[in-house]
Every structure is written in C-alpha cells, then in structure tokens.
C-alpha cells in the first residue's frame, strides 16, 4: 500500500478534473489535503472532512502563495508534499497568430506558478529535511504537436526546472519529479483544438487515436501516479519523468 497517511499535501489546480481526482484519492488514503484553485466550488463535497481545506486564490500572486503555505503549515503542522496540477491549454494556433499577451499568459500559468509554489514549498520542506514535489507537465514536451508552440515551451521549461530542483534539493531529502500526462479525457483537452474545429470529433479522431493503448487518459490514471510519487514507496525516485500517456511518447 502506497503510504501518504498523515502527510500534508498541497494540490494546485484542485478544482479541475485531474486535481479533484487527486484530492479525493489522497483524502481516501489518510492524507491532509489542501486544494488550491481560483475556483474551489467543485471541492465542496470534501468540505466536511477534518483533513481537508480548500484555499481559493490566485497563485500567480507571490503574497497569496506565501499566505497559503503559512496557513497550511499552521493548520496541519508541516508541508510534506506538493502536487502542481494547475495549468492552461493553448488553442491550436499558427505561430504568426500567437500574441505576446497569450504567450506570456501560458508561460505564467504553466511555469511561473510552478516556480512560485515550488519555491515556497522548498522553504518549509528544507526545515524538515524531507518532502516530495510532483509537477505536472505534458507528453507534448516529448512529442510536440504543431500549433501548440507556447504550451510546449512552457511544459518543456517545467521539465527542465523540475530536474534542476531535484538536484538542488536532493541534499535535503526532497524528491522532485515530473509527470507527463497524455491526452486526457477532461474539459482541458477540448481547449487544444483549433477555434473552428469540432471538439468531440477532434478528441476521437486525433487525440484518442494517437494513444497506442487505445483510449484517452482518465483523471484517476493521473491521480494514482501522483499519489505514488508522493508516497514513501518513491523515496529513491527524483529528477524522473513519469509518462502516463498510454504510450503516446513512443
């Protein structure tokens, strides 16, 4: 049994499909879980549980991130894990039509937010000389698709950042890994389609057919893998890329 019982874990992007599935799984396995997002309405079903706390806020704001981690530490006594699931997609767009504003938005949400939360988590984990961080990337960092250049760049940067942090934090027994999901059956997948494309047709004809195992990745597939990387069974895994993509990276 993968052990996260009694561990305090911060989950960003908790309001989305992958995030909510991860929150639910960690709670079922006895972890203290803090679900963070701009909108936490979908986390209402967990509100009555003593080991759960929702934190609503903009995690691109430094002060918000600092307050959130301080609140978590004061409530639960430690911060043992961080799962960075928050992210934004890019509509399939030719490079010449991508605005600088859109590029910055994608980089900020996918990369800068990861930097801010990792920086704050490291502060608390270093003091305890233990901790686990899981950043969610994308198989597109390994196998890019045309028209997603800003998104691919942001996730490639998260991968490099993860490896650098794994090396830097290893002396403090802090594990840092990245999980690359393949095409997942969530609302975010439809946002990768071109503006004029039919979302359901694109999911079936392009994304699903690109997965060798023959189906879209489900939120639970991601949640189970994140739980593993946060568990004691992953104590000797750091700086690693875990592809949860049904073979899409091949």
C-alpha positions in Angstrom: 0.0 0.0 0.0 1.4 3.4 -1.0 1.7 5.4 2.2 0.6 9.0 2.3 -1.3 8.7 5.6 -0.8 11.7 7.9 1.1 13.6 5.2 0.1 17.2 4.4 -0.1 17.7 0.7 -0.9 20.9 -1.2 -2.6 20.4 -4.6 -2.9 23.3 -7.1 -5.4 23.2 -9.9 -7.6 21.2 -7.4 -10.8 22.3 -9.0 -10.2 20.6 -12.3 -10.7 17.0 -13.3 -7.2 15.7 -12.5 -7.0 17.9 -9.5 -10.2 16.8 -7.9 -9.5 13.2 -8.6 -6.1 13.6 -6.9 -7.6 15.4 -3.9 -10.2 12.6 -3.5 -7.6 9.8 -3.7 -5.2 11.4 -1.2 -8.1 12.0 1.3 -9.2 8.4 1.0 -5.7 7.3 1.9 -5.5 9.4 5.0 -3.5 12.5 3.9 -4.2 16.0 5.0 -5.1 17.8 1.7 -5.2 21.5 0.8 -7.0 22.0 -2.5 -6.0 25.3 -4.2 -7.6 27.0 -7.1 -9.1 30.2 -8.4 -12.5 28.5 -8.1 -12.9 25.8 -5.5 -16.7 25.2 -5.9 -16.1 21.7 -7.2 -14.4 20.8 -4.0 -17.5 21.4 -1.8 -18.1 17.6 -1.4 -15.0 17.4 0.7 -15.7 20.4 2.9 -16.9 18.4 5.9 -13.7 16.4 6.2 -11.3 17.4 9.0 -8.3 16.6 6.9 -9.3 18.8 4.0 -9.0 22.5 3.4 -9.9 24.5 0.3 -7.8 27.6 -0.4 -9.2 29.9 -3.0 -6.8 32.4 -4.6 -4.6 33.5 -7.5 -1.3 31.5 -7.1 0.4 33.8 -9.6 0.5 36.3 -6.8 3.5 36.0 -4.5 1.8 37.1 -1.4 -1.1 34.7 -1.9 1.3 31.8 -2.2 3.1 32.8 0.9 -0.1 33.2 2.9 -1.4 29.9 1.7 1.6 27.9 2.7 1.8 29.7 6.0 -1.9 28.9 6.7 -1.3 25.2 5.7 1.7 24.9 8.0 -0.1 26.5 10.9 -3.2 24.3 10.5 -1.5 20.9 9.9 2.0 21.4 11.4 4.0 20.6 8.3 4.0 20.6 4.5 5.1 17.2 3.2 4.0 17.2 -0.4 3.1 19.5 -3.3 1.3 18.5 -6.5 1.3 21.2 -9.1 -1.6 20.3 -11.4 -2.7 23.8 -12.3 -2.2 24.7 -15.9 -3.7 26.2 -19.1 -4.0 24.9 -22.6 -3.3 26.6 -25.9 -5.8 26.6 -28.8 -4.1 25.2 -31.9 -2.7 28.4 -33.5 0.0 29.1 -36.1 3.0 30.8 -34.6 2.4 34.0 -36.6 -1.1 34.4 -35.0 0.0 33.9 -31.4 0.0 37.2 -29.5 2.7 38.1 -27.0 0.0 38.5 -24.4 -1.2 35.0 -25.0 2.4 33.6 -24.9 3.0 35.4 -21.5 -0.3 34.1 -20.1 0.6 30.5 -20.9 4.1 30.8 -19.6 2.9 32.5 -16.4 0.3 29.9 -15.5 2.2 26.8 -16.5 5.7 27.9 -15.5 5.8 30.9 -13.2 3.1 29.5 -10.9 5.1 26.3 -10.6 8.2 28.3 -9.7 6.3 30.2 -7.0 4.8 27.2 -5.3 8.0 25.1 -5.5 10.0 28.0 -4.0 7.6 28.3 -1.1 7.3 24.5 -0.6 11.1 24.2 -0.5 11.3 26.8 2.3 9.2 24.6 4.5 10.5 21.2 3.4 14.2 22.2 3.8 13.5 22.8 7.5 12.1 19.3 7.9 14.7 17.7 5.6 12.1 15.8 3.8 9.4 16.4 1.2 8.0 15.5 -2.2 7.1 17.7 -5.1 5.3 16.5 -8.3 5.0 18.9 -11.2 2.5 18.0 -14.0 3.9 18.6 -17.4 2.7 17.1 -20.7 3.7 14.5 -23.2 3.9 17.3 -25.7 7.2 18.2 -24.2 8.5 14.9 -25.5 6.3 14.7 -28.7 5.2 18.2 -29.7 2.2 18.9 -31.9 2.1 21.7 -34.5 0.2 24.9 -33.3 0.9 24.4 -29.6 4.4 26.0 -29.5 3.8 28.3 -26.5 2.2 25.4 -24.5 5.0 23.0 -25.5 7.7 25.6 -24.5 6.0 26.1 -21.1 5.9 22.4 -20.3 9.4 21.8 -21.6 10.6 24.5 -19.2 8.7 22.9 -16.3 10.6 19.6 -17.1 14.0 21.3 -17.0 13.1 23.3 -13.9 12.0 20.0 -12.2 15.3 18.4 -12.9 17.3 21.4 -11.7 15.2 21.5 -8.4 15.7 17.7 -7.9 19.4 18.1 -8.0 19.4 21.2 -5.8 17.1 19.8 -3.2 18.5 16.3 -3.0 20.8 17.1 -0.1 17.7 18.0 1.9 16.0 14.6 1.0 13.4 16.4 -1.1 12.2 14.5 -4.1 11.1 16.4 -7.2 9.6 14.7 -10.2 7.5 15.5 -13.2 4.6 13.6 -14.6 3.8 13.9 -18.3 0.1 13.0 -19.0 -1.0 12.1 -22.4 -4.3 13.2 -24.0 -6.7 13.2 -21.0 -10.5 13.0 -21.0 -11.0 16.3 -19.3 -12.5 19.7 -20.3 -9.0 21.0 -20.9 -8.4 18.6 -23.8 -11.0 20.4 -25.9 -9.1 23.7 -25.5 -6.2 22.4 -27.6 -8.4 22.3 -30.7 -8.4 25.0 -33.3 -11.1 27.6 -32.9 -13.1 26.3 -35.9 -12.7 22.6 -35.1 -15.4 20.3 -33.6 -14.2 19.4 -30.1 -15.7 15.9 -29.8 -14.5 14.9 -33.3 -11.0 16.1 -32.6 -10.9 14.2 -29.3 -11.9 10.9 -31.1 -10.1 11.3 -34.4 -6.9 13.0 -33.3 -6.2 12.6 -29.6 -7.6 9.2 -28.8 -6.1 7.6 -32.0 -2.7 9.0 -31.0 -2.6 6.8 -27.9 -1.2 3.3 -28.6 -3.2 1.7 -25.7 -6.4 3.0 -27.5 -8.1 5.3 -25.0 -7.8 8.7 -23.5 -6.1 9.0 -20.1 -8.6 9.3 -17.2 -8.2 11.7 -14.2 -7.8 8.6 -12.0 -4.8 7.4 -14.0 -3.1 10.7 -13.2 -4.2 10.7 -9.6 -2.9 7.2 -8.9 0.5 8.1 -10.4 0.7 11.4 -8.4 -0.1 9.5 -5.2 2.7 7.1 -6.0 5.3 9.8 -6.5 4.2 11.5 -3.2 4.4 8.2 -1.3 7.1 6.7 0.8 7.5 4.0 -1.9 9.0 6.7 -4.1 11.7 7.7 -1.7 14.6 6.9 -4.1 12.9 8.5 -7.2 13.9 12.1 -8.0 14.5 14.1 -11.2 12.4 11.5 -13.1 10.0 11.9 -15.9 7.0 9.6 -15.5 4.9 9.3 -18.7 1.3 8.5 -18.0 0.2 8.6 -21.6 -0.8 5.1 -22.8 2.4 5.0 -24.9 1.9 8.3 -26.7 5.5 9.3 -26.0 6.9 6.4 -28.0 
